[in-house]
Amino acid sequence: MNDDGEWDDEQASLHARLQQLRLEHRDLDDVIDRLIEHAPFDQLQLQRLKKRKLMLKDQISRLEDQITPDIIA
């Protein structure tokens, strides 16, 4: 396989991972919203969910940076 094919495979893999992380992030949003709606709720569970959501956001940002090359103007 040539380098372009390997690069395309890597890009496809990164895009698939990015979609997976975005879906998980969106799902966590829904879970957090439902948890908050039903008072009283477990504050510790809410903190853990929010922390996980923040970690996902960081991973998403890093992947987006890998996929989108820096353009020097």
PyMOL commands that set and color helices and strands:
alter all, ss='L'
color gray80, all
select helices_A, chain A and resi 3-37+43-67
alter helices_A, ss='H'
color red, helices_A
deselect
rebuild
show_as cartoon
